[in-house]
């Protein structure tokens, strides 16, 4: 699931690809740099577009969305689907819980009054 799957670190072959094709490697900036590889300020690795460094896990994650404290991991390319499923199933289970306890709750309140 979302907890057991890594967010998606940079593949080992990415550095080889960047060197073989002589990609221009720009400095890391806040604004988006389409189609340009950048160098991470924190781990000094060459990273592809839409890759961000996760401070909590200490690695660069492909298509990093956010760090989730519930799963204690970064949500990124490889585990985004599992995170969406986790959130959906949690919402559904809360809904089922309330629907199934509603008749009992009604009966308890009715007996109290």
N, C-alpha and C positions, 0 to 999 in steps of 0.2 A: 503494500500500500504506500501511502504518502510518506509514512515514517520510515519504512524499510528501503525505499528507493532513493538513490542519490538524485540531487537536483539536475545534474548534468554538467560535470566538469569538462574542461577543454580536452578534447581528444589528444593523445600524444602525437598523432600524425599531423596535427594542425600546424605546429612550429615548422615541421619539414615542408609542408605545403606552402606556408608563407615564405620560407627561404627559397624554395625551388622556383616559385613563380615571381619572386622579387616583389612581393606586395609592399606598397608604401605603408609604413607603420607610423601613424601619427601619435601625438601625445594624447593622453586621456583628458577629455574635456567634459563639461556638463552638458553641452548641446550635442545633439545627435550628429554623427558623422557617417552618412550613408555610404556603404560599400568600402569602408576603410577599416583596416585592422588597427588596433591601438595597443599601447603597452600599459599594463596595470601599474598604478602608482604604488600599490601595497605589496604585491608579490613579484613585480617586474616581469611577468609573463606576457607573451604576445597573445592577444585575445581577439576573437572574431567579433563582428558587429553584434550588438544586443547582448553582450556578455558583461556581467557586473561582478564585482568582488563582494562576497558575503563576509561581513566582519565577524559574524558568529561562528561560522564553520571554517573560515580562513582560506577558502578556495574561490576561484572565479567560476561562476555558474552560468551555463548557457541559458539565454532567455529567462534570466532570474526575474521572478515576479515579486516575491517578498520573503521575509523570514517569518515562519509561523511558530509561535511559542507553544501551541497545542501539540504539534508534532515534533517540536524541537529540531527543525531542519529548514533549510532553504527550499522554497518552492520554485522550480524551474522547468526546463525542457522535458526532463524524463519523468517527473512526478506530478506535473500539473493536473493531468487527467485524474490521478488517484486522489489528489486534494479536492478536486471538484466533486468526485464521488463521495468522499468522506463528508464534505459539507452538506451534500444533498441527502445522504442517508441519515445524518444527524438531524436535519430538519424533519425528515419523514418520521423518524423514530419519536421525536418530541410530539409531532402531530398525532401519531397512533397512541402514544401514552395519554394525551389529554382526551382523545375520543373514547378510549377504553375506560378511563377512570371517571368520566363525566357522569354516567348513571349511578355509580357508587357514591360519588360526591353529592349528587342530588339527593339520594336516599339518606345519607348521613345528615345533611343539613335539614332535611324534612323531619327527621326523627328528633333532632335537637330542638326544633321550634315546636 
